[in-house]
Amino acid sequence: MSNPLYTGWQRILEGQGLEVAFTGMFIVFLALAAISFCIAMLPRVAAALGGMLPENPHNPTGTDSPQDEEAVAAAVGFALDEKNNHR
């Protein structure tokens, strides 16, 4: 009479546990190698696309002036002051 709740190496060997474990490790290794390859290729892809993309993106609205930045900073400062003083 065998015990159906036996554990340890015997159960792993009988149920092909080692084969499943090594297969899983191999799949994870391949996935990590593919991710590493993609990361390693990013500089080359960026260099190849660098000729097609503009260095300075065109701003069609023309809102990148120093005066606009000062106005935004003043509005943020005013909003924070109002929030802190009216609790």
HELIX and SHEET records of a PDB file:
HELIX    1   1 TRP A    9  GLU A   14  1                                   6    
HELIX    2   2 GLY A   17  GLY A   50  1                                  34    
HELIX    3   3 PRO A   66  ASN A   85  1                                  20    
END                                                                             
